[in-house]
Amino acid sequence: MDAFDRIAARTPDQTRRLVSKMLDVADRIQAILQQKGMTQKDLAVALHKSESEISKWVSGAHNLELKTIIRIEEALGEDILTVTKPQATA
């Protein structure tokens, strides 16, 4: 077992899920940018942020607040997150 495997084995499931979700959000932002022919600089201008801040966001290295995700969604005109609502029972 190498060092990575030892660390991974000690990593709590909640931390693994958090990292996975952060990367999923970053991937979704990147996909929307590409789909719309936009650059990280375009998003930075739209949100009045620095390009380096946007770079952190799309690398998955930043834990985005829900409020920030909403601002990104508004700037891109696309949903990043989708929440499944429970079905009403009769």
PyMOL commands that set and color helices and strands:
alter all, ss='L'
color gray80, all
select helices_A, chain A and resi 3-10+13-36+40-47+51-59+66-76
alter helices_A, ss='H'
color red, helices_A
deselect
rebuild
show_as cartoon
